[in-house]
Amino acid sequence: MARLLVVDDEKSICNTIEVAMTEAGHQVELADSGEVAITLMRKCPPDILLTDLRMDGMSGLDLLGKVREYFPTVTPVIMTAYGTIDTAVSAMRSGAYDYLVKPFTPEQLEHLVERIEEYRRLRDENSKLRDAVDVLSEPSVIVTSNGRMQKVIETAKKVASTDATILITGESGTGKTLLAKTIHDASPRSKGPFAVVNCATLSENLLESELFGHARGSFTGAVKDKVGRLQVADTGTVFLDEIGEISPPLQTKLLRFLQEREFERVGDTKTIRVDVRIIAATNKDLEREVKMGRFREDLYFRLNVIDLHMPSLRQRTEDILSLADQLLARSFLTTHRASRPLSDQARKAILSYGWPGNIRELKNALERAAILCTGDQVTVEDLPDRIAEYLMATSTAGVGSTSGTVSPVIGPLSGHFSAMTPSDVSLDELEKRHIQSVLATASTLEEAASILGINLSTLWRKRRRYGLE
């Protein structure tokens, strides 16, 4: 359902549109002049503005100028009896989404409203994605003094200006999405869309529809046409996160797109060509997946034109404290609290902990600390219990350097078990025990995933791998 504001100095036109659109389930408000329309929009901006082009006083084009300046969320449409090319061009330049030539039928108007609703939905989704990326896009994550990370950034800068397909590998939480966004921003496509598709969170059918779109009636629930992410991101970049999770049939369709840059929507025969760059990411070993027959070899080579491997946080320990300081400052800023520094003991705990969830887990831990901190400094008590417990365990076991700094753990998920288990226990066993411990204390799987610093799909795979379901 859309909220429409109809502006026309012919009362009969307004009334006809009101009846037709109300019967179609929309909310309709009427105005007989541009001045009245502005007054109404100040009280409650509509979704769609439907305005006549020629009116006494303020013209439709003048009204469009006001809408563009003061009501940017409103989608304007011009109605005109003078359907010339010049009129359409002027209306579009003034910010109109489209125009209707009088007389038009209720069906024509309803079809246009449906298109606008889909356009607004996609625009809002894209805005939310951009906001989400902005939240994750702390510049400090890319700034590094680590040699491995510096090489990754150097290579990324070199390939940003090209259209080469890129595969970013690395553990969950290492900043793969941020690196993809950084490449997009540094590329000639930076003014185009940056669309993110998480391949692990959608079923096969929904993922196919999300990528390629679908035609109305192509499956149960497809009540209207849907534009896919590949088409929405035309002239921009599509980031395919968790690419290792897509099904074999979808792998085939994606391979064809990478080869020919064209596709058909689900349930449609019309071929669509788009100009997008593909950046994919995975925390899986795709070479191993190819050998196991779970991932197409030809698709792997198509994706892996440029390979960028993100080191884990434990592999860039020289960056941990500087990242912590900057992420903590950002956490205080976003929670509207005065910034406080980390205490020496808290810094020691942060440096000693293994950070299995990498930068994502570090960010979450510091957000928690910023909320819970009541003193002049962020202390160990403000950090998640697992970090304080690990510091105590390693201190008891005598883990530390001669300078008093606790050495980082060697395993990705060793947690506080590494100081309390025999040295011949495998990392897989340590990871299993750590996940068991978190699952036993967390009230939900979402909470467990947050504590571990991984997403739900990764937790699901690890539970299945270790028989913890």
C-alpha positions in Angstrom: 0.0 0.0 0.0 1.3 3.4 -1.0 0.4 6.9 0.3 -0.4 9.2 -2.7 -0.8 13.0 -2.8 -2.6 14.0 -6.0 -2.2 17.7 -7.1 -4.5 19.0 -9.8 -6.6 22.1 -10.1 -9.3 20.1 -11.9 -11.4 18.6 -9.1 -12.8 15.8 -11.3 -9.4 14.5 -12.1 -8.5 14.4 -8.4 -11.7 12.6 -7.5 -11.4 10.0 -10.2 -7.9 9.1 -9.1 -8.9 9.1 -5.5 -11.7 6.6 -6.1 -9.6 4.3 -8.3 -6.5 4.3 -6.0 -8.5 3.9 -2.8 -10.3 0.8 -4.3 -6.8 -0.5 -5.1 -5.9 -0.3 -1.4 -3.8 2.9 -1.4 -4.2 6.0 0.8 -5.0 9.2 -1.2 -4.8 12.8 -0.3 -5.8 15.7 -2.6 -4.6 19.2 -3.2 -5.8 21.8 -5.8 -2.5 23.7 -6.0 1.2 23.4 -5.4 1.1 25.7 -2.4 -1.5 23.4 -0.7 0.5 20.4 -1.6 3.6 21.8 0.1 1.6 22.5 3.3 0.3 18.9 3.3 3.8 17.4 2.7 5.2 19.4 5.6 2.7 17.6 7.9 3.3 14.2 6.4 5.3 13.5 3.2 3.6 11.0 0.9 5.3 8.1 -0.8 4.3 9.3 -4.3 3.4 12.7 -5.5 1.1 12.8 -8.6 1.0 16.3 -9.9 -0.4 18.1 -13.0 2.1 19.9 -15.1 0.1 23.1 -15.9 -1.7 24.7 -13.0 -2.6 28.2 -11.9 0.1 29.7 -9.6 2.9 27.2 -9.0 3.4 24.9 -12.0 4.1 21.2 -11.7 7.8 21.7 -12.6 8.1 24.4 -9.9 6.6 22.0 -7.4 9.0 19.3 -8.5 11.9 21.6 -7.7 10.5 22.2 -4.2 10.1 18.4 -3.7 13.6 17.7 -4.8 15.0 20.3 -2.3 12.8 19.8 0.7 11.2 16.3 0.4 13.8 14.0 -1.1 12.0 10.8 0.1 8.9 11.6 -2.1 8.8 10.0 -5.5 7.2 12.5 -8.0 5.2 11.7 -11.1 4.0 14.3 -13.6 0.5 14.3 -15.3 0.2 16.2 -18.5 -2.0 16.5 -21.5 1.0 17.7 -23.5 2.9 14.5 -23.9 5.9 15.7 -25.8 9.5 14.6 -25.5 10.5 18.1 -24.3 7.9 17.9 -21.5 9.1 14.5 -20.4 12.8 15.6 -20.5 12.0 18.7 -18.4 10.0 16.7 -15.9 12.8 14.1 -15.5 15.4 16.8 -15.1 13.3 18.4 -12.4 13.3 15.1 -10.5 10.2 13.2 -11.8 10.3 9.4 -11.6 8.0 9.2 -14.7 5.1 11.0 -16.4 1.6 10.1 -17.4 -0.1 11.5 -20.5 -3.8 12.4 -20.0 -6.2 10.7 -20.4 -4.8 7.6 -18.7 -6.6 4.5 -17.2 -6.7 3.4 -13.6 -4.8 0.3 -14.7 -2.0 2.4 -16.2 -1.7 4.4 -13.0 -1.8 1.2 -10.8 0.9 -0.4 -12.9 3.1 2.7 -12.4 2.4 2.8 -8.7 3.5 -0.9 -8.5 6.8 -0.1 -10.3 7.4 2.9 -8.0 6.7 0.7 -4.9 9.3 -1.8 -6.1 11.8 1.0 -6.9 11.3 2.5 -3.4 11.7 -0.9 -1.8 15.0 -1.5 -3.6 16.2 2.0 -2.9 15.5 1.6 0.8 17.2 -1.8 0.9 20.2 -0.4 -0.8 20.3 2.5 1.7 20.1 0.0 4.6 23.0 -2.0 3.1 25.0 1.2 2.7 24.3 2.1 6.3 25.3 -1.4 7.4 28.5 -1.2 5.5 29.2 2.3 6.9 28.8 0.9 10.4 31.3 -1.9 9.7 33.6 0.4 7.7 36.0 1.7 10.3 39.0 3.0 8.3 41.2 1.6 11.1 40.5 -2.0 10.0 42.4 -1.3 6.8 45.2 0.8 8.3 47.8 -1.6 9.4 51.5 -2.1 10.2 51.3 -5.8 9.5 53.3 -7.0 6.5 50.7 -9.5 5.3 47.9 -7.0 5.5 50.0 -4.4 3.8 50.6 -6.7 0.8 46.8 -7.3 0.6 46.1 -3.6 0.6 48.8 -2.9 -2.0 47.4 -5.6 -4.3 43.8 -4.3 -3.8 44.9 -0.8 -4.8 46.4 -2.1 -8.0 43.4 -4.1 -9.1 40.8 -1.5 -8.0 41.0 0.4 -11.2 40.4 -2.8 -13.3 37.2 -4.8 -13.8 38.9 -8.1 -12.8 36.8 -10.5 -10.7 38.2 -10.8 -7.2 38.0 -13.6 -4.6 38.6 -12.6 -1.0 39.4 -15.5 1.3 39.9 -15.6 5.1 38.2 -16.5 8.3 34.9 -15.0 9.4 35.2 -11.5 10.8 38.5 -10.5 9.2 37.0 -7.6 7.2 36.3 -9.2 3.8 33.2 -7.0 3.3 35.1 -3.9 4.2 37.9 -4.8 1.8 35.4 -5.3 -1.0 33.8 -2.0 -0.3 37.2 -0.3 -0.2 38.0 -1.7 -3.6 34.7 -0.5 -5.0 35.2 3.0 -3.6 38.6 3.2 -5.2 37.4 2.0 -8.6 35.9 3.9 -11.5 32.6 2.3 -10.5 32.5 4.1 -7.1 29.5 6.3 -8.1 27.6 3.2 -9.0 25.8 0.9 -6.5 27.6 -1.5 -4.1 25.2 -4.4 -3.6 25.8 -7.1 -1.0 24.4 -10.6 -1.2 25.0 -13.0 1.6 24.7 -16.4 -0.1 24.5 -18.3 3.2 21.4 -16.7 4.6 19.0 -17.5 1.8 17.5 -20.8 0.4 18.5 -21.8 -3.2 15.2 -20.4 -4.7 15.3 -17.1 -2.8 19.0 -16.6 -3.5 18.4 -17.2 -7.3 15.6 -14.6 -7.1 17.7 -12.2 -5.1 20.5 -12.4 -7.7 18.6 -12.5 -11.0 15.1 -11.3 -10.1 11.9 -13.1 -11.1 8.8 -12.6 -13.2 5.4 -12.3 -11.6 3.8 -15.7 -11.2 7.0 -17.6 -11.7 6.5 -19.4 -8.3 4.2 -19.3 -5.3 4.3 -15.9 -3.7 5.7 -14.1 -6.7 2.9 -11.6 -6.9 4.9 -9.0 -8.8 8.0 -8.7 -10.9 11.2 -8.4 -8.9 14.5 -6.8 -10.1 17.5 -8.8 -9.0 20.7 -7.4 -7.4 22.7 -7.9 -10.5 20.4 -5.6 -12.4 20.1 -3.1 -9.5 23.9 -2.8 -9.3 24.3 -2.1 -13.0 27.5 0.1 -13.5 28.5 -0.8 -10.0 29.8 -3.8 -7.9 28.1 -6.9 -6.6 29.7 -8.5 -3.5 28.8 -12.2 -3.1 29.6 -13.1 0.5 29.9 -16.7 1.5 30.1 -17.8 -2.1 31.1 -21.3 -1.1 27.5 -21.9 0.1 25.7 -21.7 -3.3 24.1 -24.8 -4.7 25.4 -26.6 -7.8 22.5 -25.5 -10.1 23.0 -21.9 -9.0 26.8 -22.3 -9.5 26.0 -23.2 -13.2 23.8 -20.1 -13.7 26.4 -17.8 -12.0 29.1 -19.3 -14.2 27.1 -18.4 -17.3 26.7 -14.9 -16.1 30.4 -14.5 -15.4 31.2 -15.7 -18.9 28.6 -13.8 -20.8 27.4 -11.0 -18.5 23.8 -11.8 -19.2 21.0 -13.7 -17.5 17.3 -14.3 -17.5 15.0 -13.6 -14.5 13.4 -16.6 -12.9 10.3 -17.5 -14.9 11.2 -15.2 -17.8 12.8 -15.7 -21.2 14.0 -12.2 -21.8 17.8 -11.9 -21.7 19.2 -9.1 -19.6 22.7 -7.7 -20.0 24.3 -5.7 -17.2 27.7 -4.1 -16.5 28.7 -5.1 -13.0 31.9 -6.1 -11.3 31.9 -9.3 -9.2 33.8 -9.5 -5.9 33.2 -12.8 -4.0 34.3 -13.9 -0.5 34.4 -17.1 1.4 35.8 -18.6 4.6 35.9 -22.0 3.0 38.9 -23.7 1.2 37.4 -23.6 -2.3 40.2 -25.7 -3.8 39.3 -28.4 -1.3 35.6 -28.0 -2.1 36.4 -28.5 -5.8 38.3 -31.7 -5.0 35.3 -32.9 -2.9 33.0 -32.2 -5.9 31.0 -29.6 -4.0 32.1 -26.6 -6.1 32.6 -26.3 -9.8 36.2 -26.0 -10.9 35.4 -23.7 -13.8 33.5 -21.4 -11.6 36.3 -21.3 -9.1 38.8 -20.3 -11.8 36.4 -17.6 -13.0 36.1 -16.2 -9.6 39.7 -16.5 -8.6 41.2 -14.1 -11.2 42.6 -12.1 -8.3 43.0 -13.8 -4.9 43.2 -11.7 -1.8 43.7 -13.5 1.5 42.8 -11.6 4.7 45.0 -12.6 7.6 43.3 -13.4 10.9 43.6 -11.0 13.8 46.0 -13.4 15.6 48.3 -13.2 12.5 48.4 -9.4 12.8 48.9 -9.0 16.6 50.8 -5.7 16.1 47.5 -4.2 15.0 45.3 -5.4 17.9 45.8 -2.6 20.3 45.6 0.2 17.8 42.4 -1.4 16.4 41.0 -1.7 19.9 41.6 1.9 20.7 39.9 3.2 17.6 37.0 0.7 17.7 36.5 1.6 21.4 36.4 5.3 20.6 33.9 4.7 17.8 31.8 2.6 20.2 31.6 5.4 22.8 30.7 7.8 20.0 27.8 5.6 18.7 26.5 5.1 22.3 26.7 8.8 23.0 29.0 8.4 25.9 32.2 10.2 26.9 35.2 8.3 25.7 37.4 6.4 28.2 40.7 4.6 27.6 41.5 0.9 28.2 43.2 0.1 31.5 46.6 -1.5 31.3 45.1 -4.8 32.5 42.3 -4.6 29.9 45.0 -4.0 27.2 46.9 -7.0 28.4 43.7 -9.1 28.3 42.9 -8.0 24.8 46.4 -8.7 23.5 46.5 -12.1 25.1 43.2 -13.4 23.8 43.0 -15.4 20.6 40.1 -13.6 19.0 38.5 -16.5 17.1 35.9 -14.2 15.7 38.6 -11.8 14.5 37.8 -8.1 14.1 34.1 -8.7 14.4 34.5 -10.3 17.8 36.8 -7.5 18.9 34.3 -4.9 17.8 31.4 -6.6 19.6 33.5 -6.9 22.8 34.4 -3.2 22.8 30.8 -2.2 22.1 29.8 -4.2 25.2 32.6 -2.6 27.2 31.6 0.9 26.1 28.0 0.3 27.3 29.0 -1.3 30.7 31.9 0.9 31.7 31.1 3.1 34.7 34.6 4.2 35.8 37.3 6.4 34.4 38.8 3.5 32.4 37.5 0.4 30.6 38.6 -2.4 32.8 38.8 -6.2 32.4 35.5 -6.5 34.2 33.8 -4.5 31.4 35.0 -7.0 28.8 33.2 -10.3 28.1 33.9 -13.0 30.7 35.7 -15.3 28.3 38.5 -12.7 27.8 39.0 -12.1 31.5 39.0 -15.9 32.1 41.6 -16.5 29.4 43.8 -13.8 30.9 43.6 -15.5 34.3 44.3 -18.9 32.8 47.3 -17.8 30.9 48.7 -15.9 33.9 48.3 -18.9 36.1 50.0 -21.1 33.5 52.9 -18.6 33.3 52.2 -17.6 29.7 53.9 -14.3 29.0 57.1 -12.5 27.8 59.9 -11.2 29.9 58.5 -7.7 29.4 55.3 -8.7 31.1 53.2 -8.7 27.9 51.1 -11.8 27.5 51.8 -13.7 24.3 48.9 -14.1 21.8 47.5 -17.7 21.6 48.5 -19.7 18.6 45.1 -21.2 17.7 42.0 -19.6 16.2 39.6 -20.9 18.8 41.7 -22.0 21.7 40.0 -19.7 24.1 40.7 -20.4 27.8 41.1 -24.2 27.1 44.7 -23.8 25.8 46.1 -23.2 29.2 44.2 -26.1 30.8 44.6 -29.0 28.3 47.5 -31.2 27.2 49.8 -29.9 24.5 48.9 -32.8 22.2 45.2 -31.8 22.0 44.3 -30.8 18.4 43.0 -27.4 17.5 39.8 -29.0 16.2 39.3 -30.5 19.6 39.9 -27.2 21.3 37.5 -25.5 19.0 34.8 -28.1 19.7 35.2 -27.7 23.4 35.1 -24.0 23.2 31.9 -24.1 21.1 30.4 -26.6 23.6 31.2 -24.3 26.4 29.6 -21.2 24.8 26.5 -23.2 23.7 26.0 -24.4 27.3 25.9 -20.9 28.6 24.2 -18.9 25.8 20.4 -18.7 25.9 20.1 -18.7 22.1 22.1 -19.7 19.1 22.2 -16.0 18.1 23.8 -15.2 21.4 26.3 -18.0 21.0 27.2 -16.9 17.5 27.7 -13.3 18.8 29.9 -14.6 21.7 32.0 -16.7 19.3 32.3 -13.7 16.9 30.9 -15.8 13.9 27.6 -15.6 12.0 24.8 -18.1 12.4 25.5 -20.0 9.2 29.1 -20.6 10.4 27.9 -21.8 13.8 25.5 -24.1 12.1 28.2 -25.7 10.0 30.6 -26.1 13.0 27.8 -27.7 15.1 27.1 -30.2 12.3 30.9 -30.8 11.8 31.4 -31.6 15.5 28.1 -33.4 16.2 26.9 -30.7 18.5 23.4 -30.4 17.1 
